[in-house]
Every structure is written in C-alpha cells, then in structure tokens.
Amino acid sequence: MLCRAGCGACCIAPSISSAIPGMPAGKPAGERCVQLGLDNLCMIFGRPERPAVCSAFQADQAFCGSDNAEAVRILTWLEGETRSQGAANSIS
C-alpha cells in the first residue's frame, strides 16, 4: 500500500521517543508533530534529521485503514495497546 498523501495519522497518533527537530524529547501520543505541515506532509521527509522510526514506518491497510480518520483511530488504538502491554509487563 502507498501512503495517502496528506494523511498525517502516523505523525499525530503515536508517541515518538526519538528526538525530532523542534521536539528534542520526541512527541507524546495524540500530539501533532511540529514537522507536519499544514498540508499534512512531513517537512523533513527524506532528510537525515528525520527520525529512523518515521523513515521505517510502512503504510499498510492494517495500520492505515481505508481513510485518514480510520488511520488515526487504528494508530491511536495500537498506541494504547502497546502502552497497556508495557504497563502489564512492568508490573509482573
């Protein structure tokens, strides 16, 4: 699947722990990345300062759904699930 131009869900829904230009501590889940333009395109796409985790993300129907709103819902849900799993694992 090709990334939907102007979607931006992967730059909003998940947390990113890597430093991002303008966000040295990364970004929390649900917060818009400062490098996401008003057109919902990454302003540092293809540049070396773009975090590796962002470059490695591959659009897929399972993550991106059928439209931008569904992509945000899926990625927000996945973020919550990974947080829940991390909390459960740290309690044991």
Summary of the structure (lengths in Angstrom):
residues: 92
radius of gyration: 13.4
end to end distance: 37.9
largest distance: 43.7
contacts: 225
relative contact order: 0.22
helix: 39%
strand: 7%
